[in-house]
């Protein structure tokens, strides 16, 4: 059984990974927008800049939505990367918002068993 400090550290590392992932998704969107906008300017320089911007934004939104979809699809396996964020009784992930419940109560929100030492 883990103590509060160990679990809090694991949970903050998990939150940091998720924050980095969100930043990476928006960075990919921004780079995609800029790349498509510049490429469209090279291919047809006489095109209206507004049309280029709209096309680049549409393409970037599709890329960002695909990246978000992949992130959501792998959320369950990502939550299981750290064994310290798994319930020792029911093996459920204690990441996401469940970590806040564990930190405040010391119990698993799935099975109700005690997972943190006092
Ligand atoms: Zn449990």
Boltz pocket constraint, residues with backbone or C-beta under 6 A from the ligand:
constraints:
  - pocket:
      binder: B
      contacts: [[A, 87], [A, 88], [A, 89], [A, 90], [A, 91], [A, 92], [A, 108], [A, 109], [A, 110], [A, 111], [A, 112], [A, 113]]
      max_distance: 6.0
